[in-house]
Amino acid sequence: MAKFESLSVARWIDRGFYRLTAAFAVGIAGILVWILVTLFQTAYPAIAKFGLGFLFSSRWSVQEEIFGALPLIYGTVVSALVALAIAVPIGVGIAVFLTEDFLPAQIRTPIAFVIELLAAVPSVVYGLWAIVVFIPFVKPVLELVHQVLGWIPLFGSAPTNVGLMYTSLILAIMISPTIIAISRDSLVSLPPQLRQGALALGATRWETILKVLLPASLSGIVGAVMLALGRALGETMVAAMLIGSKNAISASLFAPGQTIASMIANQFGEATGLQRASLLYAGLILMLITLAVNVLAELIISRFQQVEH
């Protein structure tokens, strides 16, 4: 009798836990829909006036109430992609370094802990550090690059104290801990038989890493990269402090620019009417871009997991 009662209580607890977690899942989806609907409603005056032309217009004039988001989208996407191009090889390389026996465990563990702590540093601190320390240190290097490679449009503008490149470099530093931590966890979780089997078949250490371990942990690494990309796309304070707030598209990475997040941070406090609606329209676009990145990440991870199995 007691055993029957305990089973009934266990079933009741299981059923209650299932319903509670299901309610939370539905609640999260509901919050997402609520945010999207609210953004759409508040941005509707701009959506009704500019339509999809808002995505392809480069002019942003508060006095004339003409607004276009193309330079904002360009700055957001380019700064995030450049940061990703810098952070991915460095992050994955450090993750491999921390999971293989290149250093004793007594040294690897504190290094991994410090790297994970970097992910918790507020973005405004990164921005202040960049202004005071990083930019004065890096600017001479960028000036040299401009002198040597200035004939290439990508480096055509002379570096100033602000610009797209500074933003991308700090974003790369900010997202690297995420890539390192998740990639490291993916590599650590691999069965030891993979490494042992590859070495037993005569593979060298680097052949084992490049041809066995990294492909086997690719789904986790891709997830880390997509998560880092999502953070880079939505970063506000660093972009607002470093990018230069110039609403223009330039082929040079050294030129000032603008992102959606930095534009909203700089103008939303004083915005009214159509300007406010346009900023919210830009925010809606940023949210849709981020959602698209997350959906793409899920599809890519699912594809790689199917291949692995």
N, C-alpha and C positions, 0 to 999 in steps of 0.2 A: 504493500500500500504506500509506504513511504517512498519507494523507488518510483512508483507511478506518479506520485505528486511532484517529485523532483523533476521528472521528465516533462510534466505539464508546465511547471514553472520555467524550465529551460526553453520550451517551445514559445511560451509567452514572451520571454525576454528576447528570443531571436526575432519573433514577429515584430515586437516593439522597436528593436534596433533597426530592422529592415525598413520599417515605415518612417522612422526618424531620419535615417540617412537619405531615403528617397525624398522626403520633404525638403531636406537641406539641398539636395541636388536640384530639385525643381525650383527651389527658392533662388539658387545662384543663377540658373537660367532666366528666371523671372527678373532678377536684378539687371542682368545684361540687357534683356529686352526693354526694361524700363528706362535704362540709361540711353539706349538707342532712340527710343520713342521721344524721350524728353529732349535730347539733342536735336532731333529732326523738327520737333514742334518749335523750339526756340530759334532754330536756324532757318525756319521756313521762309521768312521774308527775303532772305538772301537767296535761298534755293529758287523761290518763285521769280525773282528778278534776273538772276544770272544763269540759272540752270546749270547744265554741264559745261557751259562756257567758262564758269568759274575755275575749272580745272586747267584750262588752257590759256588763261589770260595772265599777263605778267604785270599789270598795272595795279597799284594799291594806293589810292588817293582818298584820304579822309575828307578833304574839302569838297571834292567833286562826287563823293560817294560812289566811286568806281573801285571795285575790289576783284583781284584775281589771285589764285593760289599757286600758280605754276612755279614761281621761284621758291615758295615755301616747300612744296612737294619735292622739288629738285634738291634743295638743301638738306631736307630730312633724309631722303633716300641715299644721296651721295655720301653724306657724312657717316651714315650708318654702315654703308657698304665698304667704305674705305677703312673705317674702324674694324670691321669684321675681317677684311683682308689682312690687316696687321695682326689682329688678336688671335685668329684661328691657328696659324702655324706656330706662333709663340705659345699659345695655351695648350695645344695638343702636345707640342714638344716638351713642355714642362711637365705635363701629366705623365708622359712616357718616362721622363727622367725620374719622377717621384715614385713610379711603380716598379721600375727595374732596379737592379742592385748596383747602381752607379755610386750611391752613397750609403753609408751605414744607416740602419733604421733609426738610431738615436739622433741623426741629423735630419733625415727625411721627414720625420713626424713633426718637429717644430716648424720646418719650412712650410709644410702643408697647412699647418694651423695658422701661420701668419698670413698665407695667401688667402685662406678662407675669411680671415678677419678683414682683409681689404674690401671684400664685398659688402661689408657693413658700414664702410665709411660714407658719410653723407656726401651727396654730389656737390653741395655748395663748398665743402672743404676741398674737394678736388679742384673746383674752379678757383678758389683763392690760392691754393698751392700753385696752380698753373700760372696765374698772373704774377705771383711774387717770385717763384723759383723756376718753373718749367719753361715758360716762354723766353725769359732772358737767356736761358741755357741753350735752347733749341734754335732760336732765331738766327744766330750766326751760321749754323749748319744749313738752314733753309735758304739763307742769302747766298751761300756758296753753291747750293743746288741751282738756284735761280741764275747765277752767273754762268754756270757751266751748261745747264740744260734749259735756259730761258727761251731758246728758240722753239721748244716744244710747248704747245698751248697749255698743256697740263701744269706747267711751271712758269707760265708766261708773266704773271704778276709779281712785282717785288713784294716780299713779305713785310707785313706791318706787325703791329702788336695784337691784331685780331685776325681771324680768318678761318676758313673751312678746315684747313689742315690742322690747326691747333685743336679745334673741336674734335676732329677725328682721332687725333693722337690721345687725347684725354679720354675719349669714349673707349678707345682700345684698351687703355689701362683699367678703366672701370669694368669692362665686360670680361676681361681676361680671367679674373678669379672664378667667375661662373663657369667659363669653358674649362678651366683647369680642374675645378672641383668635380664637376659632373663627369668629365672625361676620365679623370682618375678613378672615380667610383666604378665606372663602366669597365675599365681595364682591370681593376682589383677583383671585380666580381667574376671574371672569366675563370672557367675551370682550369686548374693547374695542368691537367692532362694535355691541353692544347700546346702549351709551351714545351712540356716534356716530350710530347710526340714529335713536334717539329725539330727539336734539337736531336732527338734519337734518329731521325731520318737524315741527319747531316746538315740541317740548315744552320747558318751562322746566327749570331745574336740579332743582327740587324735584319736579316732575312726573316727571322721569327717575328720581330716586331712589325715590320712593314707588310709582310705577306700573310701573317696569321693573326696576330693579336689586334692590330688596328682594324682589319676588315671584320673580325668577329665582334668588335665593340662599336661598330660603325653606327648602329641605331642610337646608342647613348650619346655618341659624339655629335651626331646630327641634331639630336634633341638639345644638347648644350648650345650648339651654334644658333639654332633657331630661338632659343630662350634669350641668348645674348643679343641677337638681332632685335627682338622685341623691346628689350631695354634700351638699346641704342636709338631706336626709332622714336621712343617716347621721352627721352631724356630732356629735361627742361633747363635746369639751372646752369649746367655747363655750357649748353648752347647759348643761353641768354647772356652769359658772361664773356664768352670767347669768340663767338662767330662773327660779330660785327654789326648785326642788325641792318644789313643792306639788302633791300628787296630787289635783287637783280640776279640774273643767271650769268655765271662766268665759267669759261672752260678751265680756268686756272684754279687749282686747289688752294693756292695761297691768297686768293681774293676773299674779301668779306662776303658773307651770305646771310641767309635767314632760314630758320626751320619753322615748322608749324608750332611746335611747343614754345620756342623762344618768342615768336610773334604774339602768341596768346599771353605769355607771361609779361611781355613788355607793354601791351596795349589794353588788355582786358579791363584793368582797373579803372581806366578813364573812358572806355568805349560806351557808346549809347547808340540806340536805333539800329540802322543798317550796318554800321561798323561792328557792333556787338553781334548781330546775327551772322555776319560774314566770318567773324572769329569762331563762332560756334559751328558754322558750316565747315571751316577748316578743321576744327576739332573732331567733327563727325568723320571727315575724310581720314584723319589720323587713326581714329578708332577702327575704321573699316580696314585700313592698311594693316594694322596690328592683328586684327581678327583673321585677315587673309594669311598673314605670316603664320599664325598659330595653326590654322586649318592645314596649310601646306606642310607644316612641321609634322602634324599628326599623320598625314598621308605618306610622307617620306619615311617616317619611323615605322609605320605599319608595313610599308613595302619592304624595308630592310629586314624587319623581324620575320616576315614570311620567307625571305631569301635565306636567312640564318637557320630557320627551322626546316 
